[in-house]
């Protein structure tokens, strides 16, 4: 198998609790008209002490050897057979401070409410009320080049073609 950097997953149950306590609107029309307000409420949210303490321990463990941290979104719709949200949600790399990691986690959750994410969900006729986001916190491994591989050409919907997007 492939080596994966050490990390932890923050479940969509935990992030959904943050969303519901800090601005989730249940009516899709309200969601669409207030998405920026909802995202900002999530960014300003005070996380409970137990979660903050756990995140601090995770940061301490991941950075003990001088490594920095990556915080990545992981939406339940991100890699489904019906749609791929790859690249739609936020991810952050090379984070050093606890505050930057905490803000990145909130920004990943808030990215569910970006215009781009909601427009894509509507285009794919997905139930907006079922959007859920997990977050991955892991050691950052700088890579050159870096990229993502799609096992199906999603533009031409050709399952015989693998597409690789990379930056150097």
Residue, then its C-alpha position, 0 to 999 in steps of 0.5 A: x500500500x501507499x504510505x499516508x502521513x500520520x493524521x486524524x479525522x474529525x468526523x462529520x458528526x462533530x463538524x455537523x454539531x458545530x454547524x448546527x450550533x452556529x448558523x445552520x439554516x434548515x430551509x434551502x432558500x434561507x441557506x442560499x441567501x445566507x450562506x456567507x453569513x453561515x460561513x462567517x458564524x462557523x469561522x467565529x464559533x467557539x469550540x467546546x473545551x474537550x474538542x479544543x484540548x483534543x485538537x491541541x494534543x493532536x497538533x502537539x503530536x503531529x509537530x513534535x518532530x518539527x513537522x507542519x500540519x495540513x488540514x483538509x476537507x472531506x465532504x461526504x459527497x466529495x468522491x461519490x459515483x454521482x459527483x466529484x466535489x474534488x477541488x471545491x472545498x478548502x484545504x490548507x497546508x504548512x500550518x505551524x500554529x495552533x490558531x492557524x490550525x483551528x482557523x483552517x478547520x473552521x474554514x474547511x467546514x465553512x467551505x460547504x457554504x461557499x457559492x461555488x460549493x452550493x452552486x455545484x450541489x444545486x447543479x448536481x441536484x443534491x439535497x443541500x440539507x444533507x451536506x456534511x463535512x469531515x476534516x482531516x488533520x495530518x502531517x504536511x509532507x511538501x511534494x514537488x510535483x503535487x497533484x491529483x489523479x482522476x481515474x475517470x476523465x470527468x470532463x468527457x466521462x471516459x472511464x478508459x482515461x485517467x487524468x492527472x492535474x499537477x503543479x511543480 
